[in-house]
Amino acid sequence: MHLKRNRFSIIRIVRVSALCLFAIVSLYGLYLLFQGNWQQVSAYWFNHKWLLALGFVLCSCDILMDAFIWLLILRYLGISIPFFRGIFIFLSGYAGLLMPVQIGRFYRATEVARLGYGNMADAIKAEFILLSFAVMSSVALFTGAFLFSWSVVGAFL
C-alpha cells in the first residue's frame, strides 16, 4: 500500500518557506561578511585579546557545568559513571550537538548503554531533563534581560 503524497500540503509549504528564508538570511550574512573591512576587524580583536580569552573561559565553564549537571542527573536516575569517563562521554556527544537534530544527545545515551553503565531509556531521560534545564535557564535569562530595562537598577544605569 502506497501513501499518496500531496505536493501542496501545509507542512511542505512551511518547510520550503523556512528553507528559503534560511537561504536568504544566510546569503545576506555572507554578503555582509565579504563586504566588511577585515583590517578594522583584525585591529579590534588584536587590541582586545583579553575579551577573546574571557569568552573562551566562559564557554569552557558552560560546557563543564553542563557535564557536571548531566552526571548528577544520571546519578539521580541510578546510572553511576566514573567521573573522567563521564566527562569524556559528555564531550564526545557535545561535538555531535552541531549535527542536525542534535544527534550528539542520542550518542551520549547510546554510549552510556553500550558501555553497560545503564539502560537506554534512563540515559535518554537524562538528555531530555538536561535539555529542559537549558530551556528553562534560557527563558529565565531572556526574561531577566528584558525586564532589567524596566527595573529600578536599570533606570540608574
C-alpha positions as CSV (number, residue, x, y, z in Angstrom):
1,M,0.0,0.0,0.0
2,H,1.4,3.4,-1.0
3,L,0.5,6.6,0.5
4,K,-0.3,9.5,-1.8
5,R,1.9,12.5,-1.5
6,N,0.2,15.8,-1.6
7,R,2.6,18.2,-3.2
8,F,0.8,21.2,-1.8
9,S,0.3,20.2,1.8
10,I,0.7,22.8,4.5
11,I,3.7,21.1,6.1
12,R,5.5,21.0,2.7
13,I,4.8,24.7,2.1
14,V,6.1,25.6,5.6
15,R,9.3,23.6,5.2
16,V,10.0,25.1,1.8
17,S,9.3,28.6,3.1
18,A,11.6,28.0,6.1
19,L,14.3,26.7,3.9
20,C,14.0,29.7,1.5
21,L,14.1,32.1,4.5
22,F,17.1,30.4,5.9
23,A,18.9,30.6,2.5
24,I,18.1,34.3,2.1
25,V,19.3,35.1,5.6
26,S,22.5,33.0,5.0
27,L,23.2,34.7,1.7
28,Y,22.7,38.1,3.2
29,G,25.1,37.2,6.0
30,L,27.7,36.0,3.6
31,Y,27.3,39.2,1.6
32,L,27.9,41.3,4.7
33,L,30.8,39.1,5.7
34,F,32.6,39.8,2.4
35,Q,31.7,43.5,2.4
36,G,33.3,44.1,5.8
37,N,36.6,45.8,6.4
38,W,38.8,43.0,7.6
39,Q,41.6,45.3,8.7
40,Q,39.4,47.0,11.2
41,V,38.1,43.7,12.5
42,S,41.6,42.3,13.0
43,A,42.8,45.5,14.6
44,Y,39.8,45.4,17.1
45,W,40.5,41.8,18.1
46,F,44.2,42.4,18.3
47,N,43.6,45.2,20.8
48,H,41.0,43.2,22.8
49,K,42.7,39.8,23.2
50,W,41.6,39.6,26.8
51,L,38.0,39.6,25.5
52,L,38.6,36.5,23.4
53,A,40.3,34.8,26.3
54,L,37.4,35.7,28.6
55,G,34.9,34.3,26.0
56,F,36.9,31.1,25.8
57,V,37.0,30.7,29.6
58,L,33.2,31.4,29.9
59,C,32.4,28.9,27.1
60,S,34.6,26.3,28.7
61,C,32.9,26.8,32.1
62,D,29.5,26.5,30.5
63,I,30.4,23.1,28.9
64,L,31.9,21.8,32.1
65,M,28.9,22.9,34.1
66,D,26.6,21.1,31.7
67,A,28.8,18.0,32.0
68,F,28.5,18.1,35.8
69,I,24.8,18.6,35.7
70,W,24.5,15.7,33.2
71,L,26.5,13.4,35.5
72,L,24.3,14.4,38.5
73,I,21.1,13.7,36.6
74,L,22.4,10.3,35.6
75,R,23.3,9.5,39.2
76,Y,19.9,10.6,40.3
77,L,18.4,8.2,37.7
78,G,20.6,5.4,39.1
79,I,23.4,5.4,36.5
80,S,26.8,5.8,38.1
81,I,29.6,6.6,35.7
82,P,33.2,7.2,36.8
83,F,33.9,11.0,36.7
84,F,36.5,11.2,34.0
85,R,34.8,8.6,31.8
86,G,31.6,10.6,32.1
87,I,33.3,13.8,31.1
88,F,34.8,12.1,28.0
89,I,31.4,10.7,27.1
90,F,29.8,14.1,27.5
91,L,32.4,15.9,25.4
92,S,32.2,13.3,22.6
93,G,28.5,13.7,22.5
94,Y,28.8,17.5,22.8
95,A,30.7,17.6,19.5
96,G,27.6,16.0,17.9
97,L,25.3,18.8,19.0
98,L,26.3,20.7,15.9
99,M,24.9,18.0,13.7
100,P,21.3,18.0,12.5
101,V,18.7,17.4,15.3
102,Q,21.5,17.5,17.8
103,I,22.3,13.8,17.3
104,G,25.1,14.1,19.9
105,R,22.4,13.8,22.6
106,F,21.5,10.4,21.5
107,Y,25.1,9.4,21.0
108,R,25.8,10.0,24.7
109,A,22.7,7.9,25.6
110,T,23.9,5.2,23.3
111,E,27.4,5.2,24.8
112,V,26.1,5.0,28.3
113,A,24.0,1.9,27.4
114,R,26.7,0.3,25.2
115,L,29.4,0.6,27.9
116,G,27.0,-1.0,30.4
117,Y,26.5,1.8,32.8
118,G,22.7,2.0,32.5
119,N,19.8,1.4,30.2
120,M,19.0,3.5,27.2
121,A,15.6,4.7,28.5
122,D,17.2,6.3,31.6
123,A,20.0,7.8,29.6
124,I,17.6,9.4,27.1
125,K,15.5,10.7,30.1
126,A,18.7,12.3,31.4
127,E,19.2,14.0,28.0
128,F,15.6,15.4,28.0
129,I,16.0,16.6,31.6
130,L,19.2,18.4,30.7
131,L,17.6,19.9,27.6
132,S,14.6,21.1,29.7
133,F,17.0,22.7,32.2
134,A,18.7,24.5,29.3
135,V,15.3,25.7,28.0
136,M,14.2,26.9,31.5
137,S,17.5,28.8,32.1
138,S,17.3,30.4,28.6
139,V,13.8,31.6,29.2
140,A,14.8,32.9,32.7
141,L,17.9,34.7,31.2
142,F,15.9,36.4,28.4
143,T,13.1,37.3,30.7
144,G,15.5,38.9,33.2
145,A,17.3,40.7,30.4
146,F,14.0,42.0,29.0
147,L,12.7,43.1,32.4
148,F,16.1,44.6,33.5
149,S,15.5,47.7,31.4
150,W,12.3,48.5,33.4
151,S,13.8,47.8,36.8
152,V,15.0,50.4,39.3
153,V,18.6,49.4,38.9
154,G,18.3,49.5,35.1
155,A,16.9,53.0,35.3
156,F,20.0,54.3,37.1
157,L,22.5,52.5,34.7
